[in-house]
């Protein structure tokens, strides 16, 4: 890590850290979206930390403000880790499986920004009991 040589550099670092932290907090707007990354042991072992970092980086790069990024525990689909859930106020939640860093960036661009689901990555299995 290089030394900070000016007040401007320090202010830029502070703002970048603040922007990164804001992505983890819940937005208050009605059109907010929440991205949850499964960070249980199986998720972390499958690369969920890199996935979450890539998602947060892509959101920051694109300047998207109505999205909160959080981590969660086990989602029950260990064989499909890393798992990312996208929650919108007006639509059912969507679970994506096998989300590496590149796929995480694609979710931000296609699903979050452009409103298009990534059909080939959605987990369609269900744990609902059928009587």
Number of C-alpha atoms within 10 A of each C-alpha: 3 4 7 10 8 8 9 10 12 13 11 11 13 12 12 13 11 11 15 17 13 16 23 17 13 15 17 10 10 10 11 16 21 22 27 20 30 27 24 19 12 19 26 16 12 21 18 27 19 17 26 26 16 20 27 25 17 20 23 16 9 11 10 15 15 17 26 23 23 18 17 15 13 16 17 12 18 17 12 17 26 29 32 30 20 22 19 16 11 10 8 9 14 18 20 25 20 22 25 22 20 13 18 27 22 18 25 23 17 14 15 22 13 10 11 11 14 14 9 8 17 17 17 10 8 7 7 6 5 4 3
